[in-house]
Amino acid sequence: MWFRNLLVYRFVQPFALDAAALSEKLEATQFQPVGKMERQSIGFSRPARHAATPFVHAVGGNLLVSLCVEEKILPSAVIRDFAEQKIQEIEEQQSRKVGKKERKEITERVTDELLPRAFTRRRKTTAMLMPQSGWLIVDSASAKKAEELLEWLRKAVEALAVRPLSTQMSPQVVMTGWLTEGEAFGNFGIEDECELKLPEEDGAVVRCLRQDLHTDEVRNHLASGKCVTKLALTWADRMSFVLTEELVIRRLGYLDLLQDEAKSAGAVDDDEQFDANLAIMSGELDKLLPELIEALGGETPPKA
């Protein structure tokens, strides 16, 4: 189990529920397949097939949860075409114009007729609660999907209090400084991808991919006032990722050292390997995140 993107939240208050207690609370918001006349269904599902509790999988004191969303795929253009066909038939058969109110009613009826025949699409958003470290980490680069998961967690656990990770220094300022100086902080290394942007509204954007970022061309862009909004980094030769100005970690990769550790974990089947990967990943994040926060000037204290 490897997370590919990270949105990081900090527990405002200690999280005291264990896997069994949290699973019991999530049961009230469990996922049910979308019904024939429903557009969407959402709820918590089993995060791992071998989880000991239905809605939470525990490894090393960390708790894995998964929010499942199933949606009917019914494009508005399809509804409009069917509705227009019905309207045209009425106008031709009854020699009259269909009014605005009746158009709306026909569109609603057509939608109800098409819903049972629509295809469905299912997606999952996974999160790891790390009570000992004080983190809640969502495997997503989308703030909207992360907030959706948190909203449903709060429905089940009213006392849940988290806030997005916030640092004293802006990632944009720090990354711009690193690229200007040609060297990153501590165990971080600059790789071959970045995005540069002029800070004003609708400012020019330059994207560099698979390019040496220590060249005069890149320095000239920085000298012209462009700031770094995305930067590819490695950490301790163990992880690679792209850090964004919004403090999102994208395209998290696990380098050879970690892959070798995972392979030598002694797992006898896929379930044990799943748990080994999860344990290794959480252990590395416990080291990566504090160093990243230090590089960004420390964590912003919560408001009183």
C-alpha positions, 0 to 999 in steps of 0.5 A: 500500500503506497500513497501517491499524493499527500494532503496533510492535516494536523490533529487539533486534539489527540485522537483517542479511538482505536480501530474497533471503536472508529469502525463502529462509528463509521458503520453508520455512514457505510457505503451502499451501491447507488440505487436505480433512481439515485445519482450518487451514493457515498460512504465508508468501505473496507480499506483492505480486504484483510482488515480485522474490522469492517471499515478500518485497517490498523497497522502499527497504530495507524488507521487506514480508512477509505471513502467510496463514491459511486456516481451515475454517468448521465451527461447533460447533453444526453438528457437535453437530446432526449428531452428535446425529442419528447418536446418536438413530438408533443409540439408536432402531435398537439400543434402547440408550443411547449412552455418553460414550466412544461419543458422543465417537467419533461426534462425531469421525467426524462432524467428519471427514465434514463437514470436506471439505464445509466452507467456507474463510476466508482472512486475511492479516497483513502486516508491514514490517521496517525494518532501517535504522530498527530497527522491525518494524511489523505492520498489525494492531490485534490483538496475537494476530495480530501475535504469530502472525506473529512466531511464524512469522517466528521459525520461519524466522529463529531469530535474530530478536529483537524486543520490543514498543515500550515508552515511559517514560510511559504513553500513558494518563497522557500522553493524559489530560494532553493532554486536560486541558490542551486541547493535545497535544505538538508536531505532534500535534493532538486530534480529536473522539473519545476514550474515558474510563474510571475506573481501578478495576475495572469502572469507568464508561466514557464514549465521545465520538464526533464531539464537541468534546473541549474542553467543560466536559462532558469536563473534568468527566469528567476532574475526576471521575477518569476517564482517557483510554484512547483518543484521536483525533489528527492528526500534522503535518496528514499522518496521523490515527489513534486512539492507545490505552492499549496503545500501538496505533495504530488507524484510521490515515488518510493526509490530503490532503497525503500523498494528493497526494504519492502521486498526484504520484509519477508511477506508471504502473501499480498496481504502481508506485503500490503501491511509491510508497505504501509508500515514502511511508508508511514515510518518514512512519512514520520521522518519526511514531514518534520524535516519538510516543516523545518525546511519551511520555517516550522509549523504555524501554531494554531490560532487561539 
